[in-house]
């Protein structure tokens, strides 16, 4: 085996596509490239600048009583790569423009992160390597 492959896509399950699709459209600055009802679920997919896909899934029979919690087994958060801290600062400004609450840039020895949440409380982050 060679080098372990990178990601081609990520999909998250959301409670309401009518809320999440416009929210992610604003965040990504893009429209969805696919909107398909497969029967058991509907998915809307965005193409990111690096060629990866980001999908939103909605299950009409889903149980939403528990909500997202990064402390439960499963997804903790999704981090989007930034080249450097300056790009991270630009994303902080963009989140402010979109009125998306965030935790501010947090610097650590392994890099800097800017955490925020989507309408379902799914944890997202912009992350830059250390300078």
C-alpha positions as a Markdown table, in Angstrom:
| # | Residue | x | y | z |
|---|---|---|---|---|
| 1 | Unk | 0.0 | 0.0 | 0.0 |
| 2 | Unk | 1.1 | 3.5 | -0.7 |
| 3 | Unk | 0.2 | 6.7 | 1.1 |
| 4 | Unk | -3.1 | 6.7 | 2.8 |
| 5 | Unk | -5.7 | 8.6 | 0.6 |
| 6 | Unk | -7.3 | 11.9 | 1.6 |
| 7 | Unk | -11.0 | 12.6 | 1.9 |
| 8 | Unk | -13.2 | 12.9 | -1.2 |
| 9 | Unk | -16.3 | 13.8 | 0.7 |
| 10 | Unk | -18.0 | 14.4 | 4.0 |
| 11 | Unk | -21.7 | 14.1 | 4.6 |
| 12 | Unk | -23.6 | 15.3 | 7.7 |
| 13 | Unk | -27.2 | 14.6 | 8.7 |
| 14 | Unk | -29.3 | 17.7 | 9.3 |
| 15 | Unk | -32.8 | 18.2 | 10.6 |
| 16 | Unk | -34.1 | 20.7 | 8.1 |
| 17 | Unk | -32.6 | 21.2 | 4.6 |
| 18 | Unk | -34.7 | 24.4 | 4.1 |
| 19 | Unk | -32.5 | 25.9 | 6.9 |
| 20 | Unk | -29.2 | 24.1 | 6.3 |
| 21 | Unk | -28.9 | 24.5 | 2.5 |
| 22 | Unk | -29.1 | 28.3 | 2.5 |
| 23 | Unk | -26.8 | 28.5 | 5.6 |
| 24 | Unk | -24.1 | 26.3 | 4.0 |
| 25 | Unk | -24.6 | 28.1 | 0.6 |
| 26 | Unk | -23.7 | 31.4 | 2.3 |
| 27 | Unk | -20.8 | 29.8 | 4.2 |
| 28 | Unk | -19.3 | 28.2 | 1.1 |
| 29 | Unk | -20.2 | 31.0 | -1.3 |
| 30 | Unk | -21.6 | 28.4 | -3.7 |
| 31 | Unk | -24.8 | 26.7 | -4.8 |
| 32 | Unk | -25.3 | 22.9 | -4.5 |
| 33 | Unk | -24.1 | 20.8 | -7.4 |
| 34 | Unk | -26.6 | 18.0 | -6.5 |
| 35 | Unk | -30.0 | 17.8 | -4.9 |
| 36 | Unk | -31.4 | 14.3 | -5.0 |
| 37 | Unk | -34.1 | 12.3 | -3.2 |
| 38 | Unk | -32.8 | 8.8 | -3.0 |
| 39 | Unk | -36.0 | 7.4 | -1.3 |
| 40 | Unk | -34.7 | 6.7 | 2.2 |
| 41 | Unk | -33.0 | 10.1 | 2.4 |
| 42 | Unk | -32.5 | 13.3 | 0.5 |
| 43 | Unk | -29.0 | 14.7 | 0.0 |
| 44 | Unk | -27.7 | 18.1 | -1.2 |
| 45 | Unk | -24.0 | 18.2 | -2.2 |
| 46 | Unk | -21.6 | 21.2 | -2.5 |
| 47 | Unk | -18.3 | 21.1 | -4.3 |
| 48 | Unk | -15.5 | 22.7 | -2.3 |
| 49 | Unk | -12.5 | 24.5 | -3.9 |
| 50 | Unk | -10.1 | 21.6 | -3.3 |
| 51 | Unk | -12.4 | 19.2 | -5.2 |
| 52 | Unk | -13.8 | 17.5 | -2.1 |
| 53 | Unk | -17.6 | 17.3 | -1.7 |
| 54 | Unk | -19.6 | 18.3 | 1.3 |
| 55 | Unk | -23.0 | 16.7 | 1.6 |
| 56 | Unk | -26.1 | 17.4 | 3.7 |
| 57 | Unk | -28.4 | 14.4 | 4.3 |
| 58 | Unk | -32.0 | 14.5 | 5.6 |
| 59 | Unk | -33.9 | 11.5 | 6.7 |
| 60 | Unk | -37.7 | 12.0 | 6.9 |
| 61 | Unk | -38.1 | 9.3 | 9.5 |
| 62 | Unk | -35.1 | 10.4 | 11.6 |
| 63 | Unk | -35.2 | 10.7 | 15.4 |
| 64 | Unk | -33.9 | 14.2 | 16.2 |
| 65 | Unk | -34.6 | 14.1 | 20.0 |
| 66 | Unk | -30.9 | 13.8 | 21.0 |
| 67 | Unk | -29.4 | 16.5 | 18.9 |
| 68 | Unk | -25.7 | 16.8 | 18.1 |
| 69 | Unk | -23.2 | 16.2 | 20.9 |
| 70 | Unk | -19.4 | 16.0 | 20.1 |
| 71 | Unk | -19.0 | 14.0 | 23.4 |
| 72 | Unk | -21.1 | 11.1 | 22.1 |
| 73 | Unk | -19.4 | 8.5 | 19.9 |
| 74 | Unk | -19.4 | 9.7 | 16.3 |
| 75 | Unk | -18.5 | 13.0 | 14.8 |
| 76 | Unk | -16.6 | 15.5 | 16.9 |
| 77 | Unk | -16.1 | 18.2 | 14.4 |
| 78 | Unk | -15.1 | 19.0 | 10.8 |
| 79 | Unk | -12.1 | 21.3 | 10.2 |
| 80 | Unk | -11.6 | 23.2 | 6.9 |
| 81 | Unk | -7.9 | 23.9 | 6.0 |
| 82 | Unk | -6.5 | 27.4 | 5.9 |
| 83 | Unk | -3.0 | 28.2 | 4.6 |
| 84 | Unk | -2.0 | 30.4 | 7.4 |
| 85 | Unk | -3.3 | 32.6 | 10.3 |
| 86 | Unk | -4.0 | 35.5 | 7.9 |
| 87 | Unk | -6.5 | 33.4 | 6.0 |
| 88 | Unk | -8.0 | 32.3 | 9.3 |
| 89 | Unk | -8.5 | 36.0 | 10.2 |
| 90 | Unk | -10.2 | 36.6 | 6.9 |
| 91 | Unk | -12.6 | 33.7 | 7.7 |
| 92 | Unk | -13.3 | 35.2 | 11.1 |
| 93 | Unk | -14.3 | 38.4 | 9.4 |
| 94 | Unk | -16.5 | 36.5 | 7.0 |
| 95 | Unk | -18.2 | 34.7 | 9.8 |
| 96 | Unk | -18.9 | 38.0 | 11.4 |
| 97 | Unk | -20.3 | 39.4 | 8.1 |
| 98 | Unk | -22.6 | 36.4 | 8.0 |
| 99 | Unk | -23.6 | 36.8 | 11.7 |
| 100 | Unk | -22.3 | 33.3 | 12.5 |
| 101 | Unk | -21.3 | 33.0 | 16.2 |
| 102 | Unk | -17.8 | 31.7 | 16.7 |
| 103 | Unk | -15.3 | 31.2 | 19.5 |
| 104 | Unk | -12.6 | 33.5 | 18.1 |
| 105 | Unk | -9.2 | 32.4 | 17.0 |
| 106 | Unk | -7.5 | 30.1 | 19.5 |
| 107 | Unk | -3.7 | 29.6 | 19.1 |
| 108 | Unk | -1.9 | 26.5 | 20.2 |
| 109 | Unk | 1.5 | 25.0 | 19.5 |
| 110 | Unk | 0.0 | 22.7 | 16.8 |
| 111 | Unk | -1.9 | 25.4 | 15.0 |
| 112 | Unk | -4.7 | 27.9 | 15.2 |
| 113 | Unk | -8.4 | 27.2 | 15.1 |
| 114 | Unk | -11.6 | 29.1 | 14.7 |
| 115 | Unk | -14.6 | 27.1 | 15.9 |
| 116 | Unk | -18.3 | 27.6 | 15.1 |
| 117 | Unk | -21.5 | 25.6 | 14.7 |
| 118 | Unk | -24.1 | 25.0 | 11.9 |
| 119 | Unk | -27.8 | 25.4 | 12.5 |
| 120 | Unk | -28.0 | 21.9 | 14.0 |
| 121 | Unk | -25.1 | 22.5 | 16.4 |
| 122 | Unk | -22.6 | 20.4 | 14.3 |
| 123 | Unk | -19.2 | 21.6 | 15.3 |
| 124 | Unk | -17.1 | 23.1 | 12.4 |
| 125 | Unk | -13.7 | 24.8 | 12.4 |
| 126 | Unk | -11.3 | 26.6 | 10.2 |
| 127 | Unk | -7.7 | 25.5 | 11.0 |
| 128 | Unk | -4.3 | 26.8 | 10.1 |
| 129 | Unk | -0.9 | 25.2 | 10.8 |
| 130 | Unk | 1.5 | 26.8 | 13.2 |
| 131 | Unk | 3.5 | 29.7 | 11.8 |
